[in-house]
Amino acid sequence: MRKASVKRTTKETAVEVAVDLDGTGASSIATGIGFLDHMLDLLARHSRFDIAVKAKGDLHIDHHHTTEDIGIALGQAVKQALGDMRGINRYADAHVPMDEALTRVAIDISGRPFLVFMVEFGRDKVGAFDTELVQEWFQAFAINAAVTLHVAALYGSNDHHIAESCFKGLARALRAAVAIDPRSADEVPSTKGLLGG
């Protein structure tokens, strides 16, 4: 049962996250940030993870703390749900178009956290959401999931489309990387015999 739940409470936020890596793509998302809700719903749908997120944060200041803490908690939940990572594909990549935008996402569930984020936005905001927070969310997720993650927007002009293709690309890459390879279901996919050590 590759499931996990994480609660994170600080003076700035209270976040509860649950994830099932072998779900159907169901989501229950309530962050108080409409655009982020939309992105996390897409993440669940296209990864086929069941994801629940409930968050309350200091949105009267801005969206930064809440966005980052959700990335932290969701990353921790995915890491916990993966356990010893026995049998997973480990590596995956995806190219995802969204109208005029195209993004490439590559992932290594390595236990070694790293983010390369080559994405430029033309505007400061999509609706009320600061576009710089897309990178903040990906950074928090990658570090806490302990994955090596490369995200590159190859081109695009609509910032909503660019952000959406980043989240969908992550979803599709995660879906493939966490899948169990039946030829090596009892093996950790590393010459070391373990991941993250």
Buried (B, 14 or more C-beta within 10 A) or exposed (E): EBBBBBEBEEEBBBBBBBBBBBBEBBBEBEBEBEBBBBBBBBBBBBBBBBBBBBBBBBBEEBBBBBBBBBBBBBBBBBBBBBEEBBBBBBBBBBBBBBEEBBBBBBBBBBBEBEBEBEBEBEEEBBEEBBBEBBBBBBBBBBBBBBBBBBBBBBEBEBBBBBBBBBBBBBBBBBBBBBBBEEEBEEEBBBEEEEBBE
